[in-house]
Amino acid sequence: MWKTISIITFILAIGIGAKWIIDGTQVFTKNKQQVVVVDEMFGTESIEWKEGFWLGLDIAGPTAGVLIAVGILGLYKSKK
């Protein structure tokens, strides 16, 4: 059972790390992001805010750390 738990936690930790990389490896989690919009007629640029969720290291780091710790604990317990 512990071996299964450790495999699942390692997979989840890798998934969280991948999501963090895909979201742009930001330090802080963001819920809005600036987008530069160019007016086609006049060629002027303006900044708008795009709603969304971009995972940051402030959430991904501790979560992945806890999952890896549980995975290592599970491997240790499964060998006993």
Order of alpha helices (4+ residues) and beta strands (2+ residues): alpha-beta-beta-alpha
